[in-house]
Amino acid sequence: MLDGAAQDSWLPPGWTVLPQVAGGLDARLAAAFGHAPADAPALLVGMDTPQLSAAALAEPLSAAARAGADAWFGPAADGGFWALGLARPSAALAEQLLLGVPMSTPQTGALLLARLAAAGLRVTRLPELRDVDTAEDAAEVARLAPDSAFATCWRAAPRGPVARVRR
């Protein structure tokens, strides 16, 4: 999902960009699952976990591991989550799970896990990752994944006082 106009020049063949719906992050995530095909698993991953690797997802999302899972949950170290997956996504299920869950709080992940349990879903937990919300988070993620493009950019970024903009 994209907020703004898609540029066909950077879209790989076969990809479609959908406009974001109005509302908070809970509504936008639910809508994304609503667009997913119901006959294939869907996994939404946050963009602020640059240390995530394909290897970290390979085993828990393998065909053998998927057979016993209804959902996947990737907890974030700050109490949120970096990934949510549904084996059989639907708009109704996604709305039941996500709408009304306050996002970006230390309780977000626990509330979402409680909703997954209340829905009777078998949840596979993914590894806990630290998402990047602050400069301290960025420094720690760069330390955890020192060979990543993120760490390279972090090391090259200028440091110094941050100017505050008055409104």
GILIN-V418404 format. One record per residue. SS is DSSP state (~ for helix, > for strand, _ for the rest). PHI is phi in radians with two decimals (NA if undefined). Layout:
SS;PHI
SS;PHI
This chain:
_;NA
>;-2.39
_;-1.73
_;2.17
_;-1.41
_;-1.35
_;-1.82
~;-1.00
~;-1.14
~;-1.84
_;-1.45
_;-1.15
_;-0.99
_;1.54
_;-1.65
_;-2.20
_;-1.80
_;-1.85
>;-1.23
_;-1.25
_;-1.49
_;-1.28
_;2.00
_;-1.33
~;-1.07
~;-1.03
~;-1.21
~;-1.20
~;-1.16
~;-1.05
~;-1.12
~;-1.07
~;-1.12
~;-1.11
~;-1.56
_;-1.31
_;-1.09
_;-1.26
_;-1.71
_;-2.48
_;-1.09
>;-2.27
>;-2.25
>;-1.75
>;-2.15
_;-1.17
_;-1.41
_;-1.81
_;-2.24
_;-1.19
_;-1.44
_;-1.10
_;-2.21
~;-1.06
~;-1.08
~;-1.18
~;-1.71
~;-1.00
_;-1.25
_;-1.16
_;-1.86
_;-1.13
~;-1.00
~;-1.13
~;-1.28
~;-1.12
_;-1.01
_;-1.81
_;-2.07
_;-1.74
>;-2.68
>;-2.21
>;-2.38
>;-1.91
>;-1.30
>;-1.77
_;-1.08
_;-1.54
_;1.73
_;-1.60
>;-2.57
>;-1.90
>;-2.60
>;-2.48
>;-2.24
>;-2.25
_;-1.19
_;-2.29
_;-1.19
_;-2.65
~;-1.06
~;-1.11
~;-1.14
~;-1.08
~;-1.12
~;-1.02
~;-1.36
~;-1.86
_;-1.10
_;1.61
_;-1.35
_;-1.17
_;-1.60
_;1.08
_;-2.17
_;-1.14
_;-1.78
~;-0.96
~;-1.09
~;-1.12
~;-1.15
~;-1.16
~;-1.05
~;-1.11
~;-1.20
~;-1.07
~;-1.16
~;-1.10
_;-1.40
_;1.32
_;-1.53
_;-1.45
>;-1.88
>;-1.67
>;-1.49
>;-1.63
>;-1.09
>;-1.28
>;-2.19
_;-1.71
_;-1.52
_;-1.81
_;-1.98
_;-2.38
~;-1.09
~;-1.08
~;-1.06
~;-1.07
~;-1.09
~;-1.19
~;-1.13
~;-1.10
~;-1.18
~;-1.23
_;-2.24
_;-1.13
_;-1.67
_;-1.41
~;-1.07
~;-1.05
~;-1.09
~;-1.06
~;-1.15
~;-1.09
~;-1.14
~;-1.47
_;-1.20
_;-1.17
_;-2.01
_;2.71
_;-1.13
_;-1.66
_;-1.37
_;-1.71
_;-1.65
_;-1.54
_;-1.98
